[in-house]
């Protein structure tokens, strides 16, 4: 009989080896919770591995859509330095290799590089510099005109009203809102007569010089109509400045004709907002304008083959009803129209989710993301950075994928309570190591997903250089 000592029961190998676990039925899987969650399939971007089951973790909202995942919006949260940025950067790059298109609103500056932390990744993928915004403008800075004809009429009115309300710090009443709509229409008319595109200063001027016919149509006197819009005109003056005063919050960014040198067909477009004061009204307004500009200009229908819907043949799928769908494009060789998928990444997204007016403005962006073929990714540190307004709650509910990196006790408990996660996840989140996160995809929880990087990605994804010695650089740092 074999001597018991030959088995070395207390040897290091015996203590640390993990024997394989074999399961055959769903009943046996249920006995071992970590391997119970089903995989998300084999199509999509590789994230890393699911620690408890050892399986590869592959995620793609477009591939998993409809199979337990109702939408493609995602929120990523966790303490500083836990791996949020590294995850989103590699995920975006890997999705681009699958034919996706990515836009990034970059608000995190790397001081040692004097640029946003997504700039290097954008240049490596497209060879193009980021689109930079800076108060006062200057060399290389860009400008978006909220009055640009590329933004549809009704959407433009909503946008200008949001700019005024954010600058004012309160909602406009019905009289002021009506005066603003009239001024926008008059600004277009007067600028058109001069052969140019109107800007916000034209709206301000129209508010201070209403026409008698407009007042009569509203059953108001001219002085009453002037009074209705006077405060809004002062707000626009303060935000945009003038020839005599260049200190406006939006000067050089939103006060002139659109000067964006953006290739809308590029695989990645990075908007560098790092020079805009964080948390100020200028940042909030700029994000609102860029978002609406993207919705009206960037999110146009386009097949993955690069052609528009009108270039594809219509194929009747039901002769009785006449129902049809877009089929092949003989010119490009495409067999069937497939909407190109797009991803919008928002760094420091508390600018968006923490502002009720902005969250409300972007609600359409999120609600109809499925129709746009769009996935929105919001990166925040803690949910406590975001208020509890109905608009914010609506935005959070539209995030069907939640990724949580390690948080301290109070934040972990608050996150679990606000998101309605099981109580055991609070302590679990506190114990997560760097580079490992809890994922909730639809209604399924994956307790430990380890994000893995290849060597070529490490120098593009590391963003903590100012706090790290060269000898201790970690590829999983945020």
CORUR-V737635 format. One record per pair of residues at least 4 apart in sequence whose C-alpha atoms are under 6 Angstrom apart, sorted by sequence separation. I is the first residue (numbers start at 0). J is the second residue. If there is no record, write none. Layout:
i=I j=J
i=I j=J
//
This chain:
i=12 j=16
i=49 j=53
i=60 j=64
i=64 j=68
i=65 j=69
i=84 j=88
i=86 j=90
i=87 j=91
i=95 j=99
i=109 j=113
i=121 j=125
i=122 j=126
i=136 j=140
i=151 j=155
i=161 j=165
i=163 j=167
i=164 j=168
i=171 j=175
i=182 j=186
i=186 j=190
i=187 j=191
i=191 j=195
i=205 j=209
i=215 j=219
i=219 j=223
i=225 j=229
i=235 j=239
i=236 j=240
i=240 j=244
i=241 j=245
i=249 j=253
i=250 j=254
i=281 j=285
i=292 j=296
i=293 j=297
i=294 j=298
i=302 j=306
i=317 j=321
i=328 j=332
i=349 j=353
i=354 j=358
i=355 j=359
i=362 j=366
i=363 j=367
i=364 j=368
i=407 j=411
i=410 j=414
i=415 j=419
i=424 j=428
i=439 j=443
i=22 j=27
i=49 j=54
i=94 j=99
i=95 j=100
i=109 j=114
i=122 j=127
i=150 j=155
i=164 j=169
i=171 j=176
i=190 j=195
i=214 j=219
i=240 j=245
i=301 j=306
i=317 j=322
i=328 j=333
i=368 j=373
i=406 j=411
i=415 j=420
i=439 j=444
i=29 j=35
i=48 j=54
i=108 j=114
i=109 j=115
i=122 j=128
i=164 j=170
i=190 j=196
i=214 j=220
i=240 j=246
i=301 j=307
i=316 j=322
i=327 j=333
i=351 j=357
i=352 j=358
i=438 j=444
i=28 j=35
i=48 j=55
i=49 j=56
i=108 j=115
i=109 j=116
i=190 j=197
i=214 j=221
i=240 j=247
i=275 j=282
i=315 j=322
i=316 j=323
i=327 j=334
i=351 j=358
i=438 j=445
i=47 j=55
i=48 j=56
i=107 j=115
i=108 j=116
i=132 j=140
i=239 j=247
i=315 j=323
i=327 j=335
i=437 j=445
i=47 j=56
i=131 j=140
i=132 j=141
i=238 j=247
i=314 j=323
i=326 j=335
i=437 j=446
i=46 j=56
i=131 j=141
i=187 j=197
i=211 j=221
i=214 j=224
i=237 j=247
i=238 j=248
i=239 j=249
i=314 j=324
i=326 j=336
i=437 j=447
i=46 j=57
i=60 j=71
i=118 j=129
i=238 j=249
i=239 j=250
i=313 j=324
i=325 j=336
i=436 j=447
i=45 j=57
i=313 j=325
i=314 j=326
i=436 j=448
i=44 j=57
i=312 j=325
i=313 j=326
i=412 j=425
i=435 j=448
i=43 j=57
i=44 j=58
i=312 j=326
i=411 j=425
i=435 j=449
i=43 j=58
i=186 j=201
i=239 j=254
i=311 j=326
i=312 j=327
i=434 j=449
i=462 j=477
i=43 j=59
i=186 j=202
i=311 j=327
i=434 j=450
i=311 j=328
i=457 j=474
i=33 j=51
i=34 j=52
i=183 j=202
i=182 j=202
i=206 j=228
i=407 j=429
i=182 j=205
i=405 j=428
i=406 j=429
i=182 j=206
i=405 j=429
i=206 j=232
i=405 j=431
i=203 j=232
i=348 j=377
i=348 j=378
i=342 j=373
i=347 j=378
i=348 j=379
i=359 j=390
i=249 j=281
i=340 j=372
i=341 j=373
i=342 j=374
i=343 j=375
i=344 j=376
i=345 j=377
i=346 j=378
i=347 j=379
i=353 j=385
i=358 j=390
i=404 j=436
i=248 j=281
i=340 j=373
i=342 j=375
i=353 j=386
i=358 j=391
i=403 j=436
i=302 j=336
i=303 j=337
i=403 j=437
i=302 j=337
i=303 j=338
i=355 j=390
i=402 j=437
i=302 j=338
i=303 j=339
i=349 j=385
i=402 j=438
i=301 j=338
i=302 j=339
i=401 j=438
i=301 j=339
i=401 j=439
i=352 j=391
i=400 j=439
i=400 j=440
i=434 j=475
i=399 j=441
i=44 j=93
i=44 j=94
i=178 j=228
i=146 j=198
i=175 j=227
i=174 j=227
i=175 j=228
i=198 j=255
i=283 j=350
i=144 j=253
i=142 j=252
i=143 j=253
i=142 j=253
i=144 j=255
i=144 j=256
i=144 j=257
i=143 j=257
i=135 j=250
i=136 j=251
i=142 j=257
i=134 j=250
i=135 j=251
i=142 j=258
i=134 j=251
i=141 j=258
i=141 j=259
i=162 j=284
i=129 j=269
i=130 j=270
i=131 j=271
i=132 j=272
i=129 j=270
i=130 j=271
i=133 j=274
i=129 j=271
i=133 j=275
i=150 j=295
i=115 j=271
i=115 j=273
i=102 j=267
i=105 j=270
i=108 j=273
i=100 j=266
i=101 j=267
i=102 j=268
i=103 j=269
i=104 j=270
i=105 j=271
i=106 j=272
i=107 j=273
i=100 j=267
i=102 j=269
i=105 j=272
i=106 j=273
i=101 j=341
i=103 j=343
i=106 j=346
i=99 j=340
i=100 j=341
i=101 j=342
i=102 j=343
i=103 j=344
i=104 j=345
i=105 j=346
i=99 j=341
i=101 j=343
i=72 j=374
i=74 j=376
i=76 j=378
i=78 j=380
i=71 j=374
i=72 j=375
i=73 j=376
i=74 j=377
i=75 j=378
i=76 j=379
i=77 j=380
i=72 j=376
i=74 j=378
i=76 j=380
i=73 j=398
i=72 j=398
i=77 j=403
i=72 j=399
i=73 j=400
i=74 j=401
i=75 j=402
i=76 j=403
i=77 j=404
i=73 j=401
i=77 j=405
i=78 j=406
i=70 j=399
i=77 j=406
i=120 j=459
i=81 j=433
i=82 j=434
i=81 j=434
i=68 j=441
i=67 j=441
i=85 j=460
i=85 j=477
i=82 j=475
i=84 j=477
i=82 j=476
i=83 j=477
i=81 j=476
i=82 j=477
i=80 j=476
i=81 j=477
i=50 j=447
i=80 j=477
i=49 j=447
i=49 j=448
i=48 j=448
i=48 j=449
i=47 j=449
i=47 j=450
i=46 j=450
i=47 j=451
//
